[in-house]
Amino acid sequence: MVYELVYIDIRGLAEMMRLLLADQGIAFTEERIGDLEKWKQMKAGFAFGQVPCLKEGDKALVQTGAIMRHLARKHNLYGKTEEEQTYADMFFECIRDIHVKYVTLIYYEYDVEGKKEKYIGEDLPQFLGQLEKLFVSHQNGEKFVLGETLSFVDYALFEELDIHLILDPHALDKFPALKAFHGRFGARPSLKEYLEKRKAANVKVNGNGKQ
């Protein structure tokens, strides 16, 4: 079974899925929607009228968290115990909360005087500080979110850190555990190959071109 991932032609919410699939060597195809008129025609065909959508045979799954957890369950990336799964869910939701604030800045406040500076100087350090504290609670943050066990949350965390480093190259300077994680995770052979291809393709981070 080969998955098909449908999303707009940007990194956006689908990128954590692409990272997971590429790193795990899971076969998938993509439909990247680059035309607004085409999207308007397609929109009604999706539950809730939104993407990303993961197609698996005749099944179509939407909602970012649902897709990531589905892939995690199917490919042994959801932890080994119920305790680990609960922790993974909690960590993932923390990342999603940060992403909502990031999206608000990018799409609604980026050009509002002082908003970007406040986000980078005040809000982001607070969010990352909370995340760092949570991250080091498992093996001092020396491996993965769950400690020894790789999970779907690692892909979400890597992408969230990565886009914030584009927004502010110094974002992780005061958060050594997260900075080290970003460096070593991006060096994973399969992931590194994907990241190099992504860079060569110059894929936009967001739909409005701001980052």
ZIDA-V453648 format. One record per residue. N is the residue number from 1. RES is the residue in one small letter. SS is DSSP state (alpha for helix, beta for strand, coil for the rest). PSI is psi as a letter, one per 20 degrees, with the letter a starting at -180 (NA if undefined). D_CENTER is the distance of its C-alpha to the mean C-alpha in Angstrom with 1 decimal. Layout:
N&RES&SS&PSI&D_CENTER + N&RES&SS&PSI&D_CENTER
This chain:
1&m&coil&p&23.7 + 2&v&coil&p&21.2 + 3&y&beta&q&18.2 + 4&e&beta&p&17.8 + 5&l&beta&p&14.5 + 6&v&beta&p&15.5 + 7&y&beta&r&13.6 + 8&i&beta&q&14.7 + 9&d&coil&m&15.1 + 10&i&coil&r&12.2 + 11&r&coil&f&8.6 + 12&g&alpha&b&7.7 + 13&l&alpha&h&6.2 + 14&a&alpha&i&7.1 + 15&e&alpha&h&5.5 + 16&m&alpha&h&3.6 + 17&m&alpha&g&7.2 + 18&r&alpha&g&8.9 + 19&l&alpha&g&8.1 + 20&l&alpha&g&9.4 + 21&l&alpha&g&12.3 + 22&a&alpha&g&13.3 + 23&d&alpha&h&13.4 + 24&q&coil&i&15.3 + 25&g&coil&k&17.6 + 26&i&coil&p&17.2 + 27&a&coil&p&18.9 + 28&f&beta&q&17.4 + 29&t&beta&r&18.4 + 30&e&beta&q&16.8 + 31&e&beta&o&18.3 + 32&r&beta&o&16.9 + 33&i&beta&o&18.7 + 34&g&coil&i&20.1 + 35&d&coil&p&23.1 + 36&l&alpha&g&23.3 + 37&e&alpha&h&26.4 + 38&k&alpha&g&25.1 + 39&w&alpha&g&22.2 + 40&k&alpha&h&24.9 + 41&q&alpha&h&26.8 + 42&m&alpha&h&24.0 + 43&k&alpha&g&22.6 + 44&a&alpha&i&25.3 + 45&g&alpha&i&24.5 + 46&f&coil&p&21.3 + 47&a&alpha&p&21.4 + 48&f&alpha&j&20.7 + 49&g&alpha&k&20.8 + 50&q&coil&r&17.1 + 51&v&coil&r&14.3 + 52&p&coil&q&12.1 + 53&c&beta&p&14.8 + 54&l&beta&o&15.1 + 55&k&beta&p&18.8 + 56&e&beta&n&20.6 + 57&g&coil&c&24.2 + 58&d&coil&j&25.6 + 59&k&beta&q&22.8 + 60&a&beta&o&20.1 + 61&l&beta&p&17.3 + 62&v&beta&r&15.3 + 63&q&coil&p&13.1 + 64&t&alpha&g&9.4 + 65&g&alpha&h&10.3 + 66&a&alpha&g&13.4 + 67&i&alpha&g&11.9 + 68&m&alpha&g&9.7 + 69&r&alpha&h&12.8 + 70&h&alpha&g&15.1 + 71&l&alpha&h&13.7 + 72&a&alpha&g&13.8 + 73&r&alpha&g&17.4 + 74&k&alpha&h&18.6 + 75&h&coil&k&17.5 + 76&n&coil&l&18.3 + 77&l&coil&k&15.0 + 78&y&coil&k&15.8 + 79&g&coil&r&18.2 + 80&k&coil&i&21.9 + 81&t&coil&r&23.3 + 82&e&alpha&h&23.0 + 83&e&alpha&g&22.6 + 84&e&alpha&h&19.6 + 85&q&alpha&g&18.0 + 86&t&alpha&g&18.7 + 87&y&alpha&g&17.3 + 88&a&alpha&g&14.0 + 89&d&alpha&g&14.0 + 90&m&alpha&g&15.0 + 91&f&alpha&g&12.5 + 92&f&alpha&g&9.6 + 93&e&alpha&h&11.6 + 94&c&alpha&g&12.0 + 95&i&alpha&g&8.4 + 96&r&alpha&h&8.6 + 97&d&alpha&g&12.0 + 98&i&alpha&h&11.0 + 99&h&alpha&h&8.7 + 100&v&alpha&g&11.8 + 101&k&alpha&h&14.0 + 102&y&alpha&g&12.1 + 103&v&alpha&h&12.5 + 104&t&alpha&g&16.0 + 105&l&alpha&g&16.8 + 106&i&alpha&g&15.7 + 107&y&alpha&h&17.3 + 108&y&alpha&h&20.2 + 109&e&alpha&i&21.2 + 110&y&coil&g&20.4 + 111&d&coil&j&24.0 + 112&v&coil&p&25.6 + 113&e&coil&p&27.7 + 114&g&coil&i&26.5 + 115&k&alpha&g&23.2 + 116&k&alpha&g&20.9 + 117&e&alpha&g&23.2 + 118&k&alpha&g&23.1 + 119&y&alpha&g&19.3 + 120&i&alpha&h&19.2 + 121&g&alpha&h&22.4 + 122&e&alpha&g&22.3 + 123&d&alpha&g&19.3 + 124&l&alpha&g&16.5 + 125&p&alpha&h&18.8 + 126&q&alpha&g&19.4 + 127&f&alpha&g&15.9 + 128&l&alpha&h&15.2 + 129&g&alpha&g&18.6 + 130&q&alpha&g&17.9 + 131&l&alpha&g&14.7 + 132&e&alpha&g&16.8 + 133&k&alpha&g&19.6 + 134&l&alpha&g&17.7 + 135&f&alpha&g&16.2 + 136&v&coil&i&19.7 + 137&s&coil&i&21.2 + 138&h&coil&o&20.5 + 139&q&alpha&k&22.5 + 140&n&alpha&k&22.2 + 141&g&alpha&k&18.6 + 142&e&coil&i&20.1 + 143&k&coil&e&18.1 + 144&f&beta&r&15.1 + 145&v&coil&g&14.0 + 146&l&beta&j&16.8 + 147&g&beta&d&19.1 + 148&e&coil&h&20.5 + 149&t&beta&p&18.3 + 150&l&coil&p&15.0 + 151&s&coil&r&12.8 + 152&f&alpha&h&9.7 + 153&v&alpha&h&8.5 + 154&d&alpha&h&8.8 + 155&y&alpha&h&6.0 + 156&a&alpha&g&3.6 + 157&l&alpha&g&6.3 + 158&f&alpha&g&6.7 + 159&e&alpha&h&4.2 + 160&e&alpha&g&5.4 + 161&l&alpha&h&8.7 + 162&d&alpha&g&8.9 + 163&i&alpha&h&8.9 + 164&h&alpha&h&11.2 + 165&l&alpha&h&13.3 + 166&i&alpha&g&13.9 + 167&l&alpha&g&15.0 + 168&d&coil&o&17.1 + 169&p&coil&i&17.8 + 170&h&coil&j&19.4 + 171&a&coil&h&16.8 + 172&l&coil&j&16.7 + 173&d&coil&h&20.4 + 174&k&coil&j&21.5 + 175&f&coil&m&18.9 + 176&p&alpha&h&20.0 + 177&a&alpha&g&18.2 + 178&l&alpha&h&14.7 + 179&k&alpha&g&16.0 + 180&a&alpha&g&17.5 + 181&f&alpha&g&14.5 + 182&h&alpha&g&12.5 + 183&g&alpha&g&15.7 + 184&r&alpha&h&16.5 + 185&f&alpha&h&13.2 + 186&g&alpha&i&13.0 + 187&a&coil&i&16.6 + 188&r&coil&p&16.3 + 189&p&alpha&g&18.6 + 190&s&alpha&h&16.7 + 191&l&alpha&g&13.5 + 192&k&alpha&g&15.7 + 193&e&alpha&g&17.4 + 194&y&alpha&g&14.4 + 195&l&alpha&h&13.4 + 196&e&alpha&h&17.0 + 197&k&alpha&h&17.3 + 198&r&alpha&g&14.4 + 199&k&alpha&g&16.2 + 200&a&alpha&h&19.5 + 201&a&alpha&i&18.4 + 202&n&coil&l&17.4 + 203&v&coil&p&14.5 + 204&k&coil&q&14.0 + 205&v&coil&g&11.0 + 206&n&coil&r&12.4 + 207&g&coil&h&15.3 + 208&n&coil&j&17.9 + 209&g&coil&i&17.6 + 210&k&coil&q&17.0 + 211&q&coil&NA&14.7
